[in-house]
Amino acid sequence: MKDMISWFELSQGSPTEYENAQKRIPEVFSKWKAPANFKIESFVVRAFS
C-alpha cells in the first residue's frame, strides 16, 4: 500500500500569522512515529509561486 501526505497553505493573514504557521509545520510532523515496517520510496517537494 502507498500513502501520501500533502500540505497546503493558504496565503492569507498577516506576516506574523504566516511565520507562526511555518513554525507549526515541524511541530505537527515531529510527533508522528513511523511503524517498524515503514519504508519511504520517494520524497517529492513541489513549490508553487
Secondary structure per residue as TSV (DSSP state, phi and psi in degrees):
chain	resnum	aa	ss	phi	psi
A	1	M	-	360.0	140.7
A	2	K	-	-116.9	136.9
A	3	D	-	-122.0	159.9
A	4	M	-	-137.6	139.7
A	5	I	-	-110.1	128.7
A	6	S	-	-120.1	146.7
A	7	W	-	-133.3	122.1
A	8	F	-	-121.8	134.6
A	9	E	-	-112.0	139.3
A	10	L	-	-94.0	124.2
A	11	S	-	-84.9	84.2
A	12	Q	-	-148.8	160.8
A	13	G	S	96.0	-177.3
A	14	S	-	-82.3	165.0
A	15	P	H	-58.3	-34.5
A	16	T	H	-65.5	-41.4
A	17	E	H	-63.7	-38.2
A	18	Y	H	-64.9	-44.8
A	19	E	H	-61.9	-40.5
A	20	N	H	-64.4	-37.1
A	21	A	H	-65.2	-38.3
A	22	Q	H	-65.2	-34.6
A	23	K	H	-72.8	-28.0
A	24	R	H	-74.9	-30.2
A	25	I	H	-55.3	-53.5
A	26	P	H	-63.1	-32.4
A	27	E	H	-62.6	-41.3
A	28	V	H	-67.5	-48.2
A	29	F	H	-81.1	-19.3
A	30	S	H	-72.9	-19.9
A	31	K	T	-80.5	-15.5
A	32	W	-	-77.4	134.7
A	33	K	-	-116.1	129.9
A	34	A	-	-76.5	142.0
A	35	P	-	-64.4	162.2
A	36	A	T	-59.8	-34.8
A	37	N	T	-95.2	19.0
A	38	F	-	-77.2	134.0
A	39	K	-	-136.7	128.9
A	40	I	-	-92.3	119.5
A	41	E	-	-93.5	-29.2
A	42	S	-	-156.7	153.4
A	43	F	-	-132.8	120.5
A	44	V	-	-122.5	130.9
A	45	V	-	-117.4	130.3
A	46	R	-	-130.7	121.5
A	47	A	-	-106.8	137.0
A	48	F	-	-115.3	146.9
A	49	S	-	-126.6	360.0
